[in-house]
Amino acid sequence: MRHVSFIARTVFVQNNDVEAAFRILNRILGREGILDQFRRTRFFEKPFQFRRRINFERCKAIYNEDMDRKIQFVLRKNRMEPFPGNP
């Protein structure tokens, strides 16, 4: 029987398997960006590094949004034949 492995940020330890629960917690924190934020705030970030990181994140977000739009365009249903007349 499958049980819920986590609710919000509470991770359940099943059968005293702490390593598995720790992996689930790390995955959750990594997906939400908390680990990246923690790593960034451990040391001072110079202003040029801050600007470089922010610009990179903006460019990455724009690229990912554009690629998602292109992928959804290619994978859409009920579209006309892309190459009409070809068998």
N, C-alpha and C positions, 0 to 999 in steps of 0.2 A: 504494500500500500504506500503510495507517494504522499508525503507530508509537505507542507509549506516549509521551505528552508529558511525564509526570512520574512518578517513583516516590518515595513518601514526600514529602520536601521538596527533592528534587533535580530540577531542571528541565533538560531537554535542549535545547541550541541546535542547530537544524537549518538547514542551508544558510546559516550565518552570519547568521541572522535574530534578532538580540539583542532587538529591540523586541517581537517576538512572545513570546519566552521570558520577557521582563520582564512582559508583560501576564499570562501564565499564572501567574507567581510572585505577582504582586499579587493575582490572583483567589484563589489558594490561601491566601495570608496573610490576606486579607480574610474568606474563608469560615471560617477557623479562629479569627478574632478577635484575631490577633496585632497587626494594625495598630491596632485600637481600644485594645488594652492599651498599646501603645507611645505612642499619642497621649495617653492618660490619665496616663502616668507622666512625660511631658515636663515638666509643671508641677505644682506642689502643688495638690491638690484640697482645698478647705475641707471641714470636717466636714459642714456642711449640704448642700453639693453632693454629697458622697459618699452621704449618706442619701437625698437626692432621687433620685440615679441608681440606687441599689440598689432603692428602692421602685418606680421606674419599670420597671426590668428585671423585678422580680417580677410586677408587674401585666401587663406585656407577655407574659411567659411563661405566666401563667394564661390570658390572653385567647387566645393562640395555641393553647394546648392545648385550650381549650374549642371554638374554631372548628374545629380539626382533628377533634375528636370529632363535631361537628355535620356537617361535610362527609362524614366517613366514614359517618355514619348515613344521610345522604341518598343517597350513592353505593353503598350496600351492595347486594349481589346477592341473588337469591332472596327478595325481600320480597313481601308481599301487595300487592294492588292498592291504591294510596293513596286512590283515590276509587272505591269499589265501586259498581257500578250505572251508572256513566257510560261512554258509548261512547268 
